[in-house]
Amino acid sequence: MNIYTTDKIRNVVLLGHGGAGKTSLVESMAYLSGIVTRMGKVEDGNTISDYGKEEQKRKISISTSVIPIEWEGVKINVLDTPGYLDFTGEVEQAISAADAAIIVVSGKAGVEAGTERAWELCEKYKLPRMIYVTGMDADNASFKNVVETLTEMYGKKIAPFHFPIRENEKFVGYVNVVSETASKWKDKSVEECPIPDYSRDNLSLYRDILMEAVAETSEEFMDRYFSGETFSENEIRSALRVNVNDGTIVPITMGSNTLCQGTYALVDDIIKYLPSPENKTIAGFNMKTNEVFEANYDFSKTKSAYVFKTIVDPFIGKYSLIKVCSGVYKAGDMVFNHAKDIEEKVSKLYVLQGGKPIEVEELHAGDIGAIPKLTAARTGDTLSTKNNVIVYGRFEISKPYTAMRYKVPNKNDIDKAAQAIQKLTHEDQTLKLVNDVENRQTLIYGIGEVQLEVIQSRLANEYKCQIELSKPKIAFKETITKKADVEYKYKKQSGGHGQYGHVKMIFEPSYDNENAYVFEQQIVGGVVPKNFFPAVEKGLQEAVEKGPLAAYPVVGVKGTLYDGSYHSVDSSEMAFKMATKQAFKKGFMEANPILLEPVMTLRVTVPEKYTGDIMGDLNKRRGRVLGMNPTASGKQVVEAEVPMMELDGYCTVLRSMTGGRGTYEYEFARYEQTPGDIQKAEVAARASKVAENTEE
């Protein structure tokens, strides 16, 4: 592959709903540019970008892939992203490396939840964008409906560049709204043709929309527009270049991926209207001078890059995908990773064509490539030089809230599975492991259940180790609500010295659920010698680890030792510890024990029309709705307090209720008393655990 300078590079991310046609669009581009001689199909599992076995099996994109397209002396790095919500982390990584976006919309399905989410991401990260409507060869595809819906949602910035020509219900060509010309397809090429009479009304409609969008870009154009003047094609194109880049105009075009029609015009428009990195800015921090480093994709400055994605694959190896922010990277360079405080050698440089590495000599500022075998590098790390240590801010990655408990059934695979999962967390930053010591479980967190199923499948197929996923145990706790006065005499005689410990204790609520217990002694007259007080507290400390009610940790108990007796020969620390543990079990059960459950503060962000459904569902989940707050994007945030056990599977339910338009987050609020019916069921389910604890 040729070496490209910054001005000859375009970094474009494909965004959109799952199934809208992003991967098949890449295939069409690859075919037109000569990368492949035959287009692959998602259904056949032979596309360039969906090269992973899980992707081929499931017929969906799971990870972002980079496909460099060479077109008329320009290199377009196309980042093909998953449309499925569970893999949003991959989308966010790709956006961090992109300079512009193509939002892909299905002509049949129209504007979907993924379309709206793509737009929101472009707004959030201020990405210039174009919209490409796919599937125009289908009978029920409607370009007009997509334009009308998008205009209704996002206003007059939506500007049609092309619209379809149909003959005998077939997609045969398109009308160029900017140049007011028509073209029809002939094999791979197009030839100009007269504008059909039946297309003139649409041309007039779309021309008005485009001219109005152009007019709104400046006061001078607005005055000319209202005075009835027309704009020349050069003026229109010049205005479009500026205004597409600043996001005030969003071009919309269309085509058929399977017929490879419309792709040529799209690629041409990418080069004409979307920015090269030289038109973008980026700044880091120079750790040596403590000054802001204005990299701005300048090849003449000291080299710096950041790792936007990591691939850890047992078949193709480890690659750190980088975007060069300044300077020129060459094979043999030494790079310094400030986050890991290590210098490593760039053995080779590659550009990845899906899963196929292509070696290159150098990468200029603004380009995207891959460095193999950087042992310490992780996604988000900055690679610079030891003489000029540069650090860039880390991009934002969605926080995972869907948890599953996982076990390794084969004990011989425990270490193997741990290492494999660790590698997968390097690749997928939305994957998180939590060791829940209290409940003796290991939790794996992800964005959704499908993502976790994919991880399970990858571990089995790629790393040859099985894991079992199950519903997590809820971190219940036990406490008491009344006072109990008990005594227990621990007495054993088995030849020689015996064991004797006698305690009288009061157990009552401490009303402090942050701490397990409070211990006090009110011994008068030495009925229990001071040297046994630590043993009594030790017994209490061990007893609260597993409560007598359901073998959950105990909180909020105050134990007071006020009387007892001892034997000058047979009393020991062990005897007083055992006496205390038995006194606690007895006293705890007499003091009206209850289960406490964790309650979370939940925030659900949805379009306003779904708020009623959300609140109704939360009420069924024993939730208390606290209120609603509007967001800047016009959505509503429903805030509620919900028991954690009621959030199991909430991700799937929320997506179903909102058509994928709802998001949620939660954090721990406090513990509250569990309702009687739930407590009864939990106590019954944990009876064997309590029995084990009693035997101890």
N, C-alpha and C positions, 0 to 999 in steps of 0.2 A: 504494500500500500504506500502511496506517495506521502511525502511530508507536507503538511499544510500550515501556513502561517495564520495568525489570529484572525485576520480579516476574511479568510477563506473558510471559516468554520461556522457552523450553526449547531447549537445544542438544543434539541427539541424533544420534549416529553409528550408522549401520547397518553391522554387521560380520558376517562369515560366509564360508563356503566359496563359491568361484565356482559360479554356477548355482543357489544355494540360493533365490534369489528376492528379493534386496534391491531391485533396480531395478524389478521388477514391483510390489513392495510400495509403493514411492514413487509409482508410477503409480496404484495403487489409492487412496492417500491424496490424491493430487492430484485425482482424479476425485470423491471424496467431498466434498472441501473446495470444489469448484467451480472449480479452476484450469483444468481441461480438461473438455470436454463428452463426450469419448470417450477411453477408455484406449488408450494405445499399447502395442506389443508389442516385446520385445527382438528377436524373429525378423524383425519388419518394419522394424527400425531407426528407429522413430518415437517413442521414449520421451523424456520431458523430460530425464532426467539423462544418458543416453548420447547427447549431442548431437554429439560429435566424429566425423569421418568414419571414422577408424580403428575407433572403437567400433562404429559402425553396420556397418562392413564385416566385422569379426571377431565381432560378436554378444557381446562381453564389455565390462565396464566397464574403462577404462584409467586414468581420472583421477577424483578426487573431485569431485562436484558438490554444490552446496548448493541445496536446494529449500525455501523458506519456506512453511509451511502455516499459514493462519489458521483457527483453530478455536475458536469460542465465546469470543472476546475474548482468546485466547492465540495467540502466534506460536511455532510449532515450526520451528526451523531444522534440517531433516533433512539430514545429510551422508551421501550415498550413496557408499560406497567400493568399490574393486575387490576381488574375492575372489581373483584370481589372484596367486600369490606374487611374481611379477616386479614387481608394482606396490605393494609393501609400503610404499614411501616415501610414497605418496599416503595410505595408511591412517594412518601415523604423523602426518602433517600434520593430518589430520582429527581424530584423537584429541586433539591438542593444543588444539583449539578446542571440543571437546565437554565437556558436563557429565555425560552419561550415555550408555549404549549400548543398542541393541537387537541381540541376537545372533540372526540369522536362520538357521533350520535347516530343511532340506528334510524334509517328512514321509515322502517316499519313500526318500531316500538315508540319512536318519538323521544321527547325529553323525559328522562328517567331520573331516579334518585342519584345515580352515579354521575349524571350530567350536572346536576345542581351541586353535588359535592366537588366536582372538578372545577366548576366556576368559583366556588367559595375558596378553594385552595389557590387558584390563580389570583383572586382578589387579595387573599392573605399575604401571598409572597410577591405581589405586584408583577406577575408574569404577563407579558404580551401574549395574546392568544388568537388562534383562528379556530373556526368550527368546521368540521368536515362531516357531512351527512353520507352515511354508507348505505349500501343495499338498494341503490336507485333502480336496479334492474328488476326488483320484485314488483309484482302487480299492485300490492297494497302499500307501497312506499309513497310517502307524501313529503316532498321538500317544502311545499307551501305551509303545511301544518307546523313543521319544525320552526320555520322562520317566524310564523305568527306567534307561536308559543314563546319562543325566545325573546321576541320583541316585547311581548306583553310582560315578561318577567324582568328583562334587563334594559328595556328602553330603546331609544333610537340609535344607540351605539352599534346595534346589530346591523351589519351592512352586507347584503348579498353580492357576491362577486360573479357567481355563475348560477344558472338554473337549468333544469333538464329539458331536453327536447324528446318527446315521445311520438312514435309513429306505430300504428297498429298495436298499441299497448306495449311497445318495446322501447327501452331506453337506447336511443341511437346517437345522441349528441347533446350539446349544451350551448347556451347563449352566454356570451361574455358581457356582463352589465357595464363594465368600465369602458370597453372599446366599442360596445354596441355592435358586436359581430356574432355570427353563429358558426359552429363547427360540428362536423359529424365524424364518427370514428370509422377508420378503414384499417383493419388489422391493428397493429400497434400504434399507427400514426393517426393524425386527424387532418381533415381537409375542410377548408372554409366552404360555407354554403349560405344561401339566403336565409334571413330570419323568417321562419314560418309565420304566416298571418295569425295563427292561433296563439303564437307566443308573444305577440306584440303587446297585448294587455298586461301580461306578466312583466315584460321588459319595462313598460311604462311604470308599473307599480314598484318594481325593485329599483329602477333608476331613480325614482323619486326618493325612496328610502335611502339609497346610497348618497344622492346629492344632499339630502337633508343632513345626513351624518357628516359629510364633508363640510357643509356650510357651518355646522356647529363647532368646527375646529378653530375658527378665528372670526373676529368681528368683521374683518374685511370681506371674507367669504360669505358671512351671514348677510351683510348689506347687499352684496352682488346677487345673492340667491333671491332675496326678497324683491330686488329691483328687476328680476326676470332674466338676468344674464346667465349664460351657460358657461361651464368650466371646460377648459381644454383637457384632453386626455393626459397631457403631461402635468398639468396643474392637479388633476385628480390623483394621479399616481404619486406625485411628490407629496401631496397632503396625506395620502394614505400611508406612505412610508413613515412619516413623522408620527401620525396619530395611531397607527397600529402599534408602534413601539411604546407609546405612552399609555396605551390601553383605552384611549377615548373612542377608537373604532375597533370593532371585532368583526373581521371578514367571515363570511359563511359561504362555503362552497360544497360540492357534492360529487359523488361518483359511485362506481361499482368496483369493489375490491376483486371479486371473483373474475370479472371480465377485464380487469386492469384498465378500467375507463375512468377518467377524471384524476388519476394519480399523477399523470404528467403535469397537468395544470397545478395541482397541489404542490408538488415538489418545486415547480417553477416559482410559485407564489411564496414558498418558504424562503427561497433565496432572495427574492425581490423585496419582501416586506418584513420578514422577521430579523431581529438584530444579530449581528455577530458579537462575540465576547468583547471586541474592542469598543463597542458602544455601551458596555455595562461597567458598573463599578463594584469593587470589592475591597474591603479593608481588613487588615489583621492588626496584630500588636507585636512590635519588636521587643522581645524580652531583654535584649542587651541595652537598648537605648531608652526603654520605657516610653516609646513614642508610637503613635498610630502609624502603621505601614500601609500606604495607599498602593496596593498591588495593581488593581485595575487592569488585570490581564495584559500587562506590559512585558513584552519578551526581553526588554533590555535591563530589567531589574533583577535583583537576586532571586534565585529560584525558590518557589514555595508552591505547595499543593496541599489539598486535603483529601483524605480517604472518605468517599461518600458511600461506599458499599464494600463489603467483604464477601468473597465466595470461598467457602470451605467445602470442597467436594472430594470424596474419597477416590473419584475416578480422574478428575481433571486437575486436582491439587488446590492450593490456596492462592488466591489472587486478591490483591488490594486494588480496587478500582479508584482512580484518582482523577480529580479535575485540577489542571495546572492553573494556578492563579497568577503566577509571574515567572519570568525566566524561561529557560528551555531545559527540559530533562533529557538526559542521554544515558544509554546503557553504560555501566561502569561508574556512574556518579555515586557519591556517598551522601546519604540523606540522614538528617537528625530528627528524631521523634522526641519532642519536648515532653509530651505526656508520659512517655515510658523511659525518658532519659537514656536513650540508646541511639547509637549511630549504626546504620546498616548500609550494605552495598546494594545498588540496583544492578542485579546480575544481567537482566534483560528487560526490555520494554515491549509491551504488546498492546494491540487494540483487540478487543474481543468482538467477534462476529457471532453473537449468541454464545454458544459454548465452544466456539472455535477460536483459539488464540492465533493472531497474526503478528509476527515480530516486526517491529519498526525501529529505526535508528534513533529517532528523537520525537519528543512531543513539545509543541510550542504552547505558550500561554493561551489559555482558553480551551485547549483540547482535552479530550477524555481518553484515558488509556488504563493499562493495568500493569502492576508490578508483581511478579511472582515471589513467593517464599519470603516475605517480610515477616519474620517470626513474631515480632512484638506489635506490629501495627494492628490497630482496631478501627472500626468505623468511627469517623469523627475526629481522628487524630490528624495533626498537621505535620507534613514532611517538609523540612527546609534544610538549612546548612548550619554547621556548628558555629560558623563565623557570624551568621545572621539568623538568629533563632526567631522564627515567626510563628505566631499562634493565631488561628482563626476561631471564632466562636462556633460552638457546636450547634447543629441544626436541631430543630424540635422534632421529637418522635413521640407518637401517641403512647399513652400509658395503658398497659393491659389491665383489664378488670375481670376477665373470665378465668377462673381457677379450676384445675382438676388435680385430684390426688393421684400420684403415680407410684407404682411399685415395680421392682424388677423381680419377676417370678423365679428366675434362675440365679441363684446366689453367685455363681461363677461369672455372671455378666454384670454384676453391680459396678465394678470399676470401669469396665468397658462402656457401659451405658452412661456413667457419669462423665467420662471423657468425651463421648459422642455428643451428649446434650450440651456440654460446655462449648464444643465447636459450633453447634447450631446457634447458640446464643451470640457467638461472634458474628454470625451471618445475619441473624434476625434480632434486631434490638428490641422488638416488642415481645420477645420471649424472656421470661424471668423465672428463676427458681427461688423458692422460699422454703427454708427448713423450719417447720413448725414444731419446735421442741416440745412445747406443752402438750400437744395432741399426738406426738410421735408420728408425724406424717410429713412427707415432702410434697410440696405443691408446685405445679408448673402453671404459670400465668401466660395467657395470650389474649389477643384481641377478640377471638371467637372460637367456637368449638371446632369448626372445620380446620382452622389453623393447627389446633392441637392434634386433631386426627392425622393431619399431614405429617406432623412431627413424628407421631407414633409409627406411621407407615414408613417414613424415611429411615428411622432407626432400625426397623426390621429389614428393609430391603437394601439400604446402603451400608449400614454399620453392623448388620447381622446381630442385633440384640433386641430382645422383646421387652416392652414395658406395658403394664396394665394401667389404664386410666379409670378412675372412679370418682364418684361424688365426694367432695372434701368433707371431713368431719367439722362440725361447727364447734368453735371454742367456747363451749358453755363453762360457767363457773358456779360454784356452790356457796351459799351463805346461810345465815340464820336470821330469824326475825324476832325471837323471844329469848328469855334468859332461862338457863338451866343450871341447877345446883346438883352436882354429882360427886360420887366418890368411887374410887376403885383401888382394890388391894391386890397387888401382884405378889403371889406367894408360891414358891416352888421349893421342894425338898427332894433331893435325889442323891443323898450320901454326901458327907463332907459339908462344906458351906452351902447354905440354901440361897434363895433369892427372895428379897423382901422389899417392897416399895408400896407405900400407901399415900394416896393423894386425895384431897378434897378440893374441888375446883368449881368455879363459876364460869360458865361460857355465855357470852352475850354479844349482841352486834356491836362492832366498833364504828360502823357507819363510814368506814374508809375502804372503798372497793379498790383503791390503788395498791393496798398492801394486804398480804395474806392474813396476818395476825398481829395482835399486840399482846405481849406477855407482861403480867405484873405478879408480884408476890406480896402477900400481906401476912406473912408468918410472924406469930408472936410466941416468944418463950422457947424457941428452938425445937419445936415439934418435928420440923424437917430441917436438918442442918443446911447451912448456906452452901456448902460444897456440892449439894445435890440440885441446887437451883438451875445451873446450866444443863443438867441432864433432863430436868422437867421441860425446859425451853426447847431442848433438842428433840424431845418426844413430840412436842407441839409442832415444831418445824417440819418433822417428817410426816406427821398426821395430816397436815393441810395439803400435802402434795396430791393426794387422791382422797377426795371426800367420801364419807360413808353413804351418801345418797345415790350418786351415780358415777363415782370414781373420777370426777372432774376436780381440777384445782379449787381450793377453798380460798375465799377472800372475805375480808370484813369481819373477822372474829376476834373478840378479846377474851383471853383466858387468864383467870386470876387464881393463883394458888393461895388458899387461905388457911389450910389445915392439913393434917396428915400424921403419919407416924413413921418411925424407922426402927431398925434392929441394929444393935451395935456391931454384930458380927455379919449377919446375912444381907444387910442393905448394900446396894451398889448403884453406880450410875445407870447401868443397864436396866436394873429393876425399876428405878424411878422413871426411866424413859418409857419402858413398856407400860407401866401403870398410867402414865400420862396419855399415851396413845389410845389405850382402851377407855380411859375416862373421856377423852375427846369424842370417840365414836359414840359412846353412850349419850353424852351431853348434847352432841350435835343433833342427834336424831330426836331428842326431847325438846329441842329449842325451835321447833317449826322450821325445818330446813326447806330451802327453795333453790331452784335453778335460776341462774341469771344468763341471759343471752345477749350477744353483742348487737347493738343497734347502730346502723350506719346513717350518715347524712348523705342522701342521694340527690344528685342534680341531673335532671333529664332535659336535654335541649332538643326541642322539636318545633316544626312550623305550628302556628297558632291553631290551625284547624284540628290538630290531634290532641290538644291539651285536655279535652273532656275525656277522651278514651284513656289517656295516661293516668289521670287522677282516679278514674273509676277502677282501673287495674291496680293502682297502688293501694286503694282501699281494700281490695280483695287480699292483698299481701300484708295486711295489718299495718299499712303505712299511715303516717300522719302527714298530710300535705301542709307545709308551712307557708307557702306562697308562690307567686310567679313573678319573674322579672324579665323584661324585654331585653333582647340583645341588639347590638348595632346592626346586625344583618337582618333584623325583622323577625327573628324567631323568639320563642318563649323558653325560659328556663324554669322548669317546675322543680321546686325544692321540697324535699320530704325527708322524714325519718322512717326508716324501714328496717325490721329485723334482718340480720344478715342471712339467716336460713331461707328467707323468702326471696332472696336475689338469685338463687340457683336457677340457671337457664334464662335469666332476664334478658341477656343480649339477644337471643333468638326471638323471644316474645316481642321485644321492643322493635326489632327490625320488621317483624310481621305486622305489627300494629301500624307502623309508620311508613311502610313500603321502603324501608332502608334509610329513611330521612332523619331518624332519631339517633342521638348519641347520649351516653351517660357516663358519669363518674361518681365515685363515692369515697368516703373516708370514715374511719371509725369515730363514733360520737361518744358512746358510753355503754355500760351494761344496764339492763333493765330486767325486772322479774318476768320469767317465762309464764305464759298462761297455763292454767291447771291441766288442760287436756294434753298439751304438748309436753309438759313436765312428766305427766303420768306415762306417756308413750316412751319418752327418753329413758326414764328410770327403769321401765320394764326391759327396754332394749339393752341396757347396760348392766343388767342383773349379774351376768357372769363376771364382768369386770369387778363389781363390788365384792363378789364371792372370792375372787382371786386376792383382792386386797385384804379381806378378812383372814384368809389363810396365812398371809404373810405375818 
